Amino acid sequence: MQLALIKTKVCATLYLRYLLDFRIYQTRRKSHDCNTAWTVIRHRWMKTAPVFCTRNTTKMFSTQTDKESIDMSKFPVERIRNFSIIAHIDHGKSTLADRLLEITGAITKTQKNKQVLDKLQVERERGITVKAQTASLFYEYENQTYLLNLIDTPGHVDFSYEVSRSISACQGVLLIVDANQGIQAQTVANFYLAFEAQLTIIPVINKIDLKNADPERVENQIEKVFDIPKEECIRISAKLGTNVDQVLQEVVKRLPPPTFNREDPFKALVFDSNFDQYRGVIANVALFGGCLSKGDRIVSAHLGKSYEVNELGLLKPEELPMERLYAGQVGYVIAGMKEVKEAQIGDTLYHQKHPVEPLPGFKPAKAMVFAGMYPMDQSDYSTLRSAVEKLTLNDSSVTVQRDSSLALGAGWRLGFLGLLHMEVFNQRLEQEYNASVIVTAPTVPYKAILSSPRLIKNRRGIQKNMVYIDDHRVMMKYLFPLNEIVVDFYDHLKSMSSGYASFDYEDAGYQAADVIRMDILLNGKPVEELTTIVHRDRAYSAGKAMCERLQDAIPRQMFEIAVQAAIGSKVIARETIKAFRKNVLAKCYGGDITRKMKLLKKQAEGKKKMRYIGTVQVPKDAFINVLKRKDK
Ligand SMILES: Nc1nc2c(ncn2[C@@H]2O[C@H](COP(=O)(O)OP(=O)(O)OP(=O)(O)O)[C@@H](O)[C@H]2O)c(=O)[nH]1
């Protein structure tokens, strides 16, 4: 009796500690994602307090204890089914997923189960799925246990990249069609994604409980448009749970198991990733061969870097750590990847000792809408950069390019699949990373033909090679005429690249060139210091530019100055610097017009004389300034 009392007290104390841990974890993560928080704490707690984790306390947190104890090492691959739920927006994918989770005991059946796989705050607020979610379910059929790995996908066209990636981890799909609306645009698009990937398709007609439901009409549509016999359609109401068990039975019967072999070398496709502040990158993987254990050393085919597996397991949908994952399974891996760029979606992971041919990966998403994104305060630039990197890891369809604006400072130009995608990304940045950003008006891409050449072409550079040093830096080698880069090339390069580009050069020897001597004349007299050698093709533009720059650089004097560029005896360009003019009529109050004309004529003659005898004053810095170009 006393022992039972002590045990109850200890359990109560630990449960309170558990609740406290949960609050701390949730606050630290600034997360609203209760399910993940519960799971993480639960596993941490179960590790530290195994003695008290009796069957009863475990039951508090999971309804699938019996299934978890299944020995996966003996679980035959023939009893695994990997499938996605695909459909047009709002046709009921997430509602069906709720029912499947309930029937298989992954979640307890309550009235509150509404789109439980839509975990993000933005998904809850908007009532739409934006992120594919994986859940591993155990299902009993004809006295056999099956492992069903289900991926719930978004329906909106802006998130179709999530669908195409999810499909790569599956052998079949449930194609949901609303019994009232029938086939819609995304039904067709998603059907073809699955069809082209040669997956088995099970058509499911949902919402048969609706007053206006017409399942027969929808079955005919499916037969006509997709060439799937109407007898293959399953009529359900995901909301009421009608015929949902039949869906699970058909998944087992109709979908093929994965054909991957446990005896092969380990090979896994990273089909999704997200970043946890404390645990680093969490990669969602589909095992295409072999098995993976905790402590194994794996290599990322993309970077060639090796990592030790710290944790792995199933997603139910919360993380359930396991000792091993086997071919055909879908799960998660944490392998000490600390940087976002280490976890590429579409990357292949393999065992360090057994390199394999990388999987084809994914076709990059094609951005349709572009917008600039800048921190509210420039001092937040690096914090925002890290937030953008982490979020793009979780949403790899966003393209990111560094950008800068005179008014808004340094930022990025982001590419999205659509306007809703852009809004959701922005909202996730604010909600999940506490970031305040300025987003510019969205634009679509244009192809522009530049009317003025760019810096390098303008300087007669010839590209020799280009090497990407990493994601942010590129090294380009050019062959330039020395006189094109010696004066102001570096200044222009720095200003064009907002200070990021650096420049170095070495002698590449002499080369034949079609060049000529260009003289500069001030009031007809050549100024030797301004004589230059220019390329024949560019003599006229260079001469004109020199004259214009001299016009700016030489101060006005008491007489007019003619600035000319000449090749040999031929003047090719001319500018005039006007003289200061004394108001010789200032003292004439009214009076005779002939007197005024006489004064003006005398002044003009005097100036003419000065022009011939006067020496033009050229300021010292004008000699350097006139050599600097105004590259556009
Ligand atoms: N009457 C009725 N309503 C349903 C049924 N299934 C889903 N719904 C409702 O349809 C709406 C959309 O359901 P979701 O499950 O979010 O649809 P979804 O396809 O996951 O939506 P997205 O992921 O945003 O594309 C919700 O209001 C559901 O309650 C059903 O069988 N009958």
The ligand as an ORCA input file, in Angstrom:
! r2SCAN-3c Opt
* xyz 0 1
  N     -19.751     18.150    -45.879
  C     -18.504     17.737    -45.917
  N     -17.517     18.618    -45.781
  C     -16.250     18.151    -45.845
  C     -15.951     16.797    -46.055
  N     -14.599     16.668    -46.079
  C     -14.089     17.892    -45.889
  N     -15.067     18.790    -45.740
  C     -14.921     20.229    -45.503
  O     -14.270     20.813    -46.610
  C     -13.430     21.889    -46.188
  C     -12.026     21.666    -46.709
  O     -11.514     20.502    -46.127
  P      -9.965     20.231    -46.021
  O      -9.793     18.861    -45.474
  O      -9.248     21.348    -45.347
  O      -9.590     20.290    -47.557
  P      -8.138     20.164    -48.181
  O      -8.304     19.483    -49.496
  O      -7.207     19.506    -47.229
  O      -7.747     21.671    -48.369
  P      -6.283     22.218    -48.829
  O      -5.277     21.366    -48.154
  O      -6.222     23.610    -48.375
  O      -6.240     22.075    -50.295
  C     -13.501     21.899    -44.670
  O     -14.413     22.866    -44.276
  C     -14.037     20.516    -44.319
  O     -14.758     20.501    -43.119
  C     -17.039     15.896    -46.188
  O     -16.900     14.692    -46.367
  N     -18.283     16.421    -46.119
*
